Amino acid sequence: MTETDSIRRNDIDWLRIFATYLLFFFHAAMIFSPAPFFHVRNAEVAFPVLVFAGFVSLWHMPLFFVLAGWSILSSLRTRGVGSFVGERVRRLLIPLMAGVVLFGPMIKYLELRTGLDMNHAGLRATAEMRDTYADVMPEPLPVAPSFDETFAEFVPTFFTDLERFTWSHLWFVAYLFTFSLLYCGVFARLARAPAHQGPPARVGAAWVYAPIVPLALIQVLLRPHWPGIQNLYDDWANFAFYSTFLTLGFLLARFPAFEDAVHRESRRAALTALAVVLLLLAGLLGAFRSDSVMLAGSAAAGWLLIVAILGFARRRLTADSAALEYLRESAMPVYILHQPAVVVFGYVVVGWSLGISAKFVLIVAMSIVATVSFYLGFVRYVPFLRAIFGMKPVARDGVAPAVRYASAALLVLALLVASAARAAESDPVGLWWAEGGAAKVEVSRCGQQLCATVAWLRHPFDEHGCELRDDHNPDDAMRARPVVGVRILDGLHRSPGEEAAWSGGAIYDPGSGNTYRCSLRMDGTDRIRIRGYVGLPIFGRTTTWIRVGAEQRTCTAAADRTVSLGEDTRAR
């Protein structure tokens, strides 16, 4: 490979594009993982998602740093140190600052609404959320205070309180910018060094596997003390780990003999990586318990998988095309934009009455549509936006204005549809049939809480023809009031991280005069389930209310399910 070849490599660009667009699927999957490492979380989680996310995590971010290290060589050779630093400021620091300011508050706000708090000091969860992580966390998470602020109240604190701050997925940009400044002197000297000051013309296979040693030592020795909260100033395991991958990427670009050896070993490395991944899976399933083996194995698997991926790309992804040129330019803006899209649409969709697979597909689809639409409709063709999203000043032609306008309209439509669907799905305000139609109950908002009053009774009179009174109320002064108009639900507040659930309230039963603790959960748009209980939710019962006016819809849906169940039974 000549020096000119190192400036632009299609396989490297395709890998960068692949790693960027994979983020839609990876981060959408994290919403359904039992582990508490994403900003929003679905109430139902799945262990296979944890396995998938863990597998991708082994190599995905390390691959980003390897590819970034590769790019540093050509940047230093074409610019020199001074211009290189300026280019890093334009392409990394400015997008980092813009992304944090534009999207950080929204992401953090929804994270806190979910019941999580991932800040510079570590990970916390509200009491309601903490127990849901017990199966995957070796120790209980610290308790985070409940959060009920409005977005307007929260935003100023994002910029003034470090515990309210997040750079979310942009931690990669922050680390890469820092590494670029720290190591540019050493990398510049290596870039200028004569060709003979390097490895021989042919490098043995041992050098391909040698990086496993320092990577494993970092994981085993540092990771237990710095598990990885990506705050940059107290995250030495990640600092050393990703610095190593960045350096490996630079060395691959600088020394063709090293890269050739990697390509020769790629198939063998893939088989070895598979064996290590199976070992890690066995440990995850409890076949053995050894933190050191798991940590060292994660380092080995990560590097070996990258070796396999680099070899595959060199063999299969070398063709040039118009799509490559277009997607190459989109990588940085898409990286910045994808996370707020996934978080916002994830926060919306987790409240819908759908299964995990359907929710995952919807989140991915909506996030891609919104991100690409915003990029096509705005970022790509507005000079100011190009600058703050790390793009070169002059747009490359290729998309007609009509397409840009259609993209902007599609983005707006996606947001409106999601907003309207979310509002309809998760809002219990309205008139409901209770007790099988014996009463109508009006659910309303009382400040930031939910309350409900009896609006109508099928049998409003007693055997004497008198209006039914609240004569079982333990308070004598209340016994003369009519049952119609009595507030039977009070104090319900939205459950952290669940738009369609409310908890912490009380329900009053006029028939007995008893008051119970209660929770409420939307079951679609036309049904709510209310559980009244004493002490713990397991000691109680659940009643279902149907939205007034939706009787035919709910009846038809129930009949369809019954017919479908009967057909399935006969088929068996």
Residue, then its C-alpha position, 0 to 999 in steps of 0.5 A: m500500500t502506497e502513501t497515497d493509498s492510505i489517504r482514502r480507503n473505501d473499506i475503511d469508509w464502509l466500516r465507518i458508515f456501517a458502525t454509525y448506522l448500526l447505532f440505530f439498532f444497537h441503541a434501540a435494542m438497549i431499551f429492552s435490555p435488562a441492564p441499566f445502561f441506556h437513557v430510557r427503558n421498556a417495562e418488559v425486557a428480554f435476556p436475548v437483548l442483553v446477549f446481543a447488546g453485549f456482543v456488539s459492545l465487545w467490538h463496536m466502540p473499539l472499532f470506532f477508535v481503530l477507524a479514527g486512529w487510521s484517519i489520524l495518519s492521513s490527516l497528519r500527513t496532509r496537514g501537519v500538527g498545527s493544521f491537524v489541531g485546527e481540523r480536530v477543533r472544527r470536526l470534533l470540538i465544535p460538534l461536541m459542544a453543539g450536540v451537548v447544547l442542542f440535545g443533551p438537556m432533552i436526553k437527560y430530562l427523559e432519562l430522569r423521567t425514566g427513573l435513571d440518573m447516569n451522571h459523572a459520579g456514577l449510575r443511580a435509579t429511583a426506588e421504583m426502578r432499582d429493583t428491576y435491575a436486581d437480576v443483572m447488577p451485582e450490587p444494588l444501585p444507589v437510590a436517585p431522588s424522584f423527578d417531577e420537574t417540567f422541562a422548563e424547570f430542568v433546563p437551567t440546571f443542566f448547564t449549572d449542575l454537573e450531576r444534571f449534565t450528560w454528553s450521552h453518546l458524544w462521549f466518544v467525540a470528547y474522548l477522541f478529541t482529547f486523545s487527538l491532542l494528547y497523542c498528536g506529537v507522537f503520531a506526527r513523529l511516527a507519520r514522518a519517520p522513514a519507511h525503514q524505521g518500522p516493522p520488516a516487510r513481512v510481520g508474523a502472526a504473533w504480532v496480530y495477537a500481541p495486542i490482546v495482552p495489554l488490552a486484557l491487562i487493562q481490563v483485568l487490572l483497571r476495569p474493576h476500579w473504573p467500570g466505565i462512566q465515561n466522565l473523562y477525568d476519572d475513567w482510567a480503564n476506558f481511557a487506557f482501553y480506547s487509547t490502545f485501540l486508537t493507537l492500533g488503528f494508527l499503526l495499521a495505517r502507518f505500517p502496511a506489513f502489520e495490516d497485511a498480517v492482520h488481513r492474513e489472520s482475519r479468518r483464523a481470528a474470526l474462529t478464535a473470536l467465536a470460541v471466546v464469545l462462546l466462553l463469555l456466553a457460558g460465563l454469562l449463563g452461570a457456567f462458571r464464575s471468574d471476573s478475570v476470565m470474563l474481563a480478559g475474554s472481553a478484551a480478546a474477543g473485541w480485538l479478534l472480532i475487529v481483526a476479522i471485520l477488517g479482513f472481511a472489509r478488505r476483501r469485500l468492501t473495496a468498490d467505489s460508488a456514488a452511495l459511498e460518497y454520499l454516506r461517507e459525508s453523512a456519518m458524523p451528522v448521523y452519529i450526532l443525531h441518531q441518539p436523540a431520535v432513539v431516546v425520544f421515540g423510545y420514550v414514546v413507544v415504550g408506553w404503547s401496548l405492543g410486544i418487544s419486537a414491534k416496539f423495536v421495529l417502530i423505534v428503529a424505523m422512526s429514528i432512521v426516518a427522523t434522523v435522515s430526514f433532518y439531515l437531508g432537509f436541513v443539515r446537509y444544505v445549511p452552511f451553519l448547520r454543516a459547520i456545527f455538525g462537523m462537515k466541510p463548508v461546501a455541500r456536495d450536490g446530488v439531492a434536488p430541493a424537492v427531496r429536501y423539502a419532502s425530507a423536512a416534511l417527513l420529519v415533521l410528520a413523523l414527530l406529529v404522528a408519534s406525539a399524537a399516538r403517544a398522547a392518545e395511548s397514555d392519557p387516561v383523562g376522560l369518562w370511563w365505565a367502572e364495575g362492569g358498567a355500574a358506574k361512570v367515573e370521570v378521570s381528571r388532572c389535579g395539578q400534576q396528579l390524577c384524580a377521579t370522581v363518580a359521574w354517574l350510577r346505574h342505580p342511584f337510589d336506595e330501596h327507599g328511593c333516596e339518593l345514594r349517600d356515602d353512608h359507610n364513610p368513616d368520617d361522620a361528616m362525610r356520610a350525608r354527601p351523595v355518592v355521585g361526585v365523590r372523589i374515589l381516586d386521588g394522588l396518582h403520579r406518573s411512574p418513572g420511565e412509564e408514560a402509561a402507568w401511574s402509582g402512589g395514589a389511593i382509591y376509595d370504595p364508597g360501598s365499604g368506606n375503605t381506602y386502599r393504595c392503588s396504581l393505574r396502568m393504561d392497556g391500550t387507548d380504551r382500557i385502564r387497569i386499576r389495582g387497589y391493595v393493602g401494603l404491597p401490590i400482591f395483596g389486592r385486586t385489579t379492576t378494569w375500566i372501559r372508555v365510554g364510547a369505546e365499548q364496540r371497539t373493545c368488544t370486537a377486539a376481544a371477540d377477535r382474540t377469542v376466535s383466534l385463540g380457538e383456531d390456534t387450539r384446533a390447529r394444535 
